[in-house]
Amino acid sequence: MRDKSSRLPGFYNQSLEERMELVADWADLTTEEQEILVGQGLKASQANLMIENVLGTYELPLGIACNFLINGRDYLVPMTVEEPSVLAAVSNSAKVVRSGGGFQVETSDPVMIGQIQVLDIPDMDTAVAAIEANTEELLELANCCDKLIVGLGGGSRKIEARPFPETSVGPMLIVHLHYDVRDAMGANTINTALEAMAPRVAELTGGRTSLRILSNLADQRTATARCTIPQDALGTFGMEGTSVARLIEEANAFAVVDPYRAATHNKGIMNGIDAVVIATGNDWRAIEAGAHSYAARSGRYTALTDWHVDENGDLYGELTLPLAVGIVGGATRVHPTARVALKILGVQSARELAEVMAAVGLAQNLAAIRALATVGIQQGHMQLHARQVALAAGASEDQVEEIVNQLIKEKTIHISRAQEIIQEMDGA
């Protein structure tokens, strides 16, 4: 599979059947797996076993992002998202980045943090000293709960005592467990290990343990994506690449200094990452929480990316964020569509999945700020938005293209105008 290129010129112009044939060939999908992708995935009976009070299922579009070259390997990236322009924009950005050699991504070990809250402590200094003196015992207690992960090379790595002498409820000690969860997201493993440790932590500190829960600020489990784009590859809408590179650098600086801009800037990153997280059955809420808290780790909310013009005049981009994702356990293996999405990706580890997500996030951000800094976000976005407007107005599948063309020609992309066009077409 890896000798195939993710460059698929004209993919967006192909029919659903043609796209499916191409992706099925790429990933060696069975007929059953192809049927899952075209809307026969999660059954209501399966959903009823996943959550409570089930009535049915809720479908979202699943598309493929093309052109991704990550650490020298080609990927077709499944993305689940309802927003127009996301797939087109990220695929175009990946093609631009490809001209500079693609994305280089690295990840840290998949270490998650679990927290035990300790209250009613007689003496904080004594409690901290007791935790530090008995670290090895606590690490062993944590390791007793998941022999499989330990056998695969994971397991407890570090114990940390974090005192908070003054809180609204009195002195508080937070005991951190650092735990390598291998290819799992790790929530269940972490929480089970904390439960095993808690009684001994209470004995050692003389306090009362309360909350025992993992942290979604997974700052020990990060992915960093980088790329360098030749200035000549950045030209757009008659603008020279050197000018575009400078405008992108200025746009990123805006997000670095201003949290109001940073919120939208980072949302654009998550447009891409969340779509891959959802497609692969991972916890997008945990990823969002981790990303935004990481963006505020300095005490001020800021951009997750760095875009600047390097000494050669080319554009350098970098993104670092926590990505606690898994390829085993949870919905990644329960949801039929998630299983097929992972097969298309062909990733062999949670770290590789995180690498793909980080690259997608950086590409998505490039697409947004490149558009904002040059022609404005609306030109491309509204053309794609016109399709949703036409459908919302009640257009049939046969009418959509003609209505979209008319709305764009008139530069009036409103549902009321789409309804008028439908009435004119129906009366013809």
C-alpha positions in Angstrom: 0.0 0.0 0.0 2.8 2.4 0.9 4.2 2.5 -2.7 1.1 4.3 -3.7 0.8 8.1 -3.8 -1.8 10.1 -2.0 -1.7 12.6 -4.9 -5.1 12.1 -6.5 -5.7 14.8 -9.1 -9.3 15.5 -9.8 -10.5 13.3 -6.9 -13.1 15.8 -5.9 -14.6 15.7 -9.4 -15.1 12.0 -9.4 -18.4 10.3 -8.6 -19.0 8.6 -5.2 -18.6 5.2 -6.9 -15.2 6.2 -8.5 -13.9 7.5 -5.3 -14.9 4.4 -3.4 -13.2 2.2 -6.0 -10.0 4.2 -5.7 -9.9 4.1 -1.9 -11.0 0.5 -1.8 -8.0 -0.4 -4.0 -5.7 1.8 -1.9 -6.7 0.1 1.4 -7.7 -3.3 0.1 -11.2 -2.9 1.4 -13.7 -5.8 1.3 -17.2 -5.4 -0.1 -18.5 -5.3 3.5 -16.1 -2.6 4.5 -17.2 -0.5 1.4 -20.8 -1.0 2.4 -20.0 0.3 5.9 -18.6 3.5 4.4 -21.6 4.2 2.2 -24.0 4.4 5.2 -24.4 0.9 6.5 -22.0 1.3 9.4 -23.2 1.6 13.0 -26.5 -0.2 13.5 -29.1 0.9 16.1 -28.7 -2.4 17.8 -24.9 -1.8 18.1 -25.4 1.8 19.3 -27.8 0.5 22.0 -24.9 -1.4 23.5 -22.6 1.6 23.4 -24.6 4.3 25.3 -27.8 4.6 27.3 -31.3 5.6 26.2 -30.6 4.9 22.5 -33.1 5.9 19.8 -30.9 5.4 16.7 -27.8 6.8 15.1 -26.7 10.2 13.7 -24.8 10.3 10.4 -22.1 12.8 9.5 -20.2 13.0 6.1 -17.0 11.1 5.9 -14.5 12.2 3.3 -10.9 11.6 2.3 -8.1 14.2 2.5 -5.5 13.6 -0.2 -1.9 14.6 -0.8 -0.5 13.9 2.7 3.2 13.0 2.8 4.2 12.5 6.4 7.7 11.4 7.5 8.2 10.2 3.9 5.0 8.1 3.8 1.8 8.7 1.9 -1.5 8.8 3.6 -5.2 9.0 2.6 -6.8 10.6 5.7 -10.5 9.8 6.6 -12.2 12.9 8.1 -15.7 13.1 9.5 -17.0 16.7 9.4 -20.1 18.6 8.4 -18.5 21.9 7.6 -17.9 22.8 3.9 -14.4 23.6 2.7 -12.5 21.6 5.3 -11.6 18.7 3.1 -10.9 20.8 0.0 -8.8 23.2 2.0 -6.7 20.7 3.9 -6.0 18.6 0.8 -4.8 21.7 -1.1 -2.6 22.7 1.8 -1.1 19.2 1.9 -0.3 19.5 -1.7 1.5 22.8 -1.1 3.5 21.4 1.8 4.3 18.3 -0.3 6.3 20.6 -2.6 8.7 21.2 0.3 9.1 17.6 1.2 5.9 17.1 3.2 5.5 17.0 7.0 8.0 16.0 9.5 6.3 14.8 12.7 7.6 13.5 16.0 5.8 12.3 19.1 6.7 11.8 22.7 6.1 8.5 24.5 2.3 7.9 25.1 2.5 8.9 28.8 -0.7 10.0 30.4 -1.1 11.7 33.8 -3.5 10.5 36.5 -4.3 12.6 39.6 -5.2 11.7 43.2 -6.5 14.5 45.3 -5.5 14.3 49.0 -7.2 16.5 51.7 -7.2 16.8 55.5 -3.4 16.4 55.6 -1.9 16.8 59.1 1.5 18.1 57.8 2.2 18.9 54.1 6.0 18.6 54.2 5.8 15.2 55.9 3.2 14.1 53.4 5.3 15.1 50.4 8.3 13.5 51.8 6.4 10.2 52.4 5.2 10.1 48.8 8.7 10.8 47.5 10.3 8.1 49.8 7.8 5.5 48.7 7.7 6.2 45.0 8.8 2.6 43.9 6.1 1.0 46.0 3.4 3.3 44.4 4.8 2.6 40.9 4.5 -1.2 41.6 0.9 -0.8 42.8 0.0 1.1 39.6 1.6 -1.6 37.5 -0.4 -4.4 39.0 -3.6 -3.4 37.2 -2.8 -3.9 33.5 -0.4 -6.7 32.9 -1.0 -6.5 29.1 0.2 -2.9 28.8 3.1 -3.6 31.1 4.0 -6.6 29.1 4.1 -4.5 25.9 6.6 -2.1 27.5 4.2 0.4 29.0 3.3 1.0 32.6 4.0 3.4 35.4 6.9 5.8 34.9 6.9 8.5 37.6 5.2 9.7 40.8 5.0 13.4 41.5 3.8 15.2 44.6 2.3 18.7 44.0 1.4 20.6 47.1 -1.3 23.4 47.1 -1.0 24.8 50.7 -3.8 27.3 50.2 -7.1 26.5 48.4 -10.7 27.4 49.1 -11.1 24.1 50.9 -7.8 24.1 52.8 -4.4 22.5 52.1 -4.4 20.0 49.2 -1.9 17.6 47.9 -2.2 16.3 44.3 -0.3 13.1 43.6 0.5 12.6 39.9 1.0 9.2 38.3 2.8 9.3 34.9 1.8 6.1 33.0 2.8 4.9 29.5 -0.4 3.5 28.0 1.1 2.3 24.7 -1.5 2.2 21.9 -4.5 2.9 24.1 -6.0 6.3 24.9 -5.5 5.2 28.4 -8.4 6.6 30.5 -9.6 3.3 31.9 -6.1 2.0 32.6 -5.1 5.2 34.4 -8.2 5.4 36.5 -7.9 1.8 37.6 -4.3 2.3 38.6 -5.2 5.4 40.6 -7.9 3.4 42.5 -5.2 0.8 43.4 -2.8 3.5 44.7 -5.3 5.6 46.6 -5.5 3.6 49.9 -1.7 3.5 50.2 -1.5 7.3 49.4 -3.9 8.0 52.2 -1.8 5.9 54.6 1.4 7.6 53.7 0.1 11.1 53.9 -2.3 10.7 56.8 -4.9 12.5 54.7 -8.1 11.6 52.9 -8.1 10.8 49.2 -10.9 12.2 47.2 -10.9 12.5 43.3 -9.0 9.9 41.4 -9.0 10.7 37.7 -6.9 11.1 34.7 -6.0 14.6 33.3 -6.9 15.6 29.8 -4.0 18.0 29.8 -1.8 15.3 28.4 1.3 17.5 28.2 3.6 14.5 28.4 2.0 13.0 25.3 2.5 15.5 22.6 3.0 15.5 18.8 5.0 18.2 16.9 4.5 18.7 13.2 6.8 20.8 11.1 7.0 21.8 7.4 9.0 24.2 5.2 7.2 25.5 2.1 9.3 27.0 -0.7 8.2 30.6 -1.2 7.4 29.9 -4.9 4.8 27.4 -3.9 2.8 29.9 -1.9 1.7 32.3 -4.7 -2.0 32.6 -5.0 -4.6 34.9 -6.7 -1.8 36.8 -8.5 0.2 37.4 -5.4 3.9 36.4 -5.2 4.9 33.7 -2.8 7.2 36.0 -0.9 4.3 38.3 -0.1 2.1 35.5 0.9 4.7 34.0 3.3 5.1 37.4 5.0 1.3 37.8 5.3 1.0 34.3 6.9 3.7 35.2 9.4 1.9 38.4 10.3 -1.4 36.5 10.7 0.2 34.0 13.1 1.7 36.9 15.1 -1.8 38.3 15.6 -2.9 34.9 17.1 0.2 34.8 19.3 -0.5 38.1 21.0 -4.3 38.2 21.1 -6.4 35.5 22.8 -9.5 36.7 20.9 -7.8 35.8 17.6 -6.0 32.8 19.1 -9.4 31.2 19.9 -10.5 31.2 16.2 -7.0 30.4 15.0 -6.8 27.3 17.2 -10.4 26.4 16.2 -9.2 26.2 12.6 -6.5 23.7 13.7 -9.1 21.6 15.5 -11.3 21.6 12.4 -8.9 19.2 10.9 -7.8 17.3 14.0 -11.3 16.7 15.3 -12.4 15.4 12.0 -9.8 12.6 12.1 -10.4 12.0 15.8 -14.1 11.4 15.1 -13.5 9.3 12.0 -11.2 7.0 14.0 -13.6 6.6 17.0 -11.4 8.6 19.4 -12.6 11.0 22.1 -12.7 14.5 20.4 -13.8 16.2 23.6 -10.7 15.0 25.4 -8.5 16.2 22.5 -10.2 19.6 22.5 -9.8 20.0 26.3 -6.1 19.0 26.1 -5.4 21.3 23.1 -7.0 24.5 24.5 -5.6 24.0 28.1 -2.2 23.4 26.5 -2.6 26.7 24.6 -3.1 28.4 27.9 -0.3 26.7 29.8 1.8 29.9 30.1 -1.1 31.6 31.9 -2.3 33.3 28.8 -4.2 31.7 25.9 -2.2 31.9 22.7 -1.7 30.3 19.3 -0.6 26.6 19.1 1.4 27.3 15.9 4.5 29.1 14.8 4.6 30.3 11.2 7.5 32.5 10.1 9.7 33.3 7.1 13.1 31.6 7.5 16.5 32.8 6.4 15.9 31.5 2.9 12.7 33.4 2.5 10.7 30.2 2.7 7.8 29.6 5.1 8.4 27.5 8.2 5.4 26.1 10.2 5.3 24.2 13.4 2.5 22.9 15.7 2.8 21.1 19.0 -0.2 19.9 21.1 -1.2 17.0 23.3 -2.8 14.1 21.3 -4.0 11.3 23.6 -5.5 9.0 21.0 -5.6 5.2 20.7 -6.0 2.5 18.1 -7.2 -0.2 20.6 -10.1 -0.2 22.9 -13.2 2.0 23.0 -15.1 3.0 19.9 -12.0 2.6 17.8 -12.7 -1.1 17.7 -16.5 -1.1 18.4 -17.6 1.3 15.7 -17.6 -0.4 12.3 -16.8 2.8 10.4 -13.9 3.7 12.8 -12.4 0.3 12.1 -12.5 0.9 8.3 -11.2 4.5 8.7 -8.2 3.1 10.6 -7.6 0.5 7.9 -7.6 3.2 5.3 -5.0 5.2 7.3 -2.9 2.1 7.8 -1.4 3.3 11.0 0.4 0.8 13.2 0.5 2.6 16.5 -1.2 5.3 18.5 1.9 7.5 18.0 1.6 7.2 14.2 -2.1 8.1 14.4 -1.1 11.2 16.5 1.5 12.1 13.9 -1.1 12.1 11.1 -3.5 14.2 13.2 -0.8 16.8 14.0 0.1 17.1 10.3 -3.6 17.5 9.4 -3.9 20.2 12.1 -1.0 22.2 10.7 -2.3 21.8 7.1 -5.8 23.0 8.1 -4.3 26.0 9.9 -2.2 26.9 6.9 -5.3 26.8 4.7 -7.3 29.1 6.9 -4.6 31.8 7.5 -3.4 31.7 3.9 -7.0 32.4 2.8 -7.6 35.0 5.5 -4.3 36.8 4.7 -4.8 37.0 1.0 -8.3 36.9 -0.6 -10.3 36.5 2.7 -12.0 33.4 4.0 -15.3 34.0 2.3 -14.4 33.5 -1.3 -13.6 29.8 -1.2 -15.8 29.0 1.8 -19.0 30.6 0.5 -18.7 28.7 -2.8 -18.9 25.5 -0.9 -21.4 26.9 1.6 -23.7 27.5 -1.3 -24.3 23.8 -1.6 -25.6 23.6 2.0 -27.8 26.7 1.3 -29.3 25.0 -1.7 -30.0 21.8 0.2 -31.4 23.7 3.1 -33.8 25.5 0.7 -35.2 22.1 -0.4 -33.3 21.5 -3.7 -33.3 18.1 -5.1 -30.0 16.4 -5.9 -30.6 17.2 -9.6 -31.1 20.9 -8.9 -28.2 21.5 -6.6 -25.5 22.3 -9.1 -27.5 24.7 -11.1 -28.7 26.6 -8.0 -25.1 26.7 -6.6 -23.8 28.2 -9.9 -26.6 30.8 -9.9 -26.0 31.8 -6.3 -22.3 32.2 -6.9 -22.8 34.1 -10.1 -25.2 36.6 -8.3 -22.9 36.6 -5.2 -26.1 36.2 -3.2 -25.7 33.0 -1.2 -28.9 33.2 0.9 -31.6 30.6 1.5 -34.4 32.9 0.4 -32.8 33.4 -3.1 -32.2 29.7 -3.4 -35.9 29.1 -2.7 -36.8 31.6 -5.4 -34.6 29.7 -7.9 -36.2 26.4 -6.9 -39.6 27.8 -7.6 -38.5 29.2 -10.9 -37.1 25.8 -11.9 -40.2 23.9 -10.7 -42.4 26.2 -12.7 -40.3 25.9 -15.8 
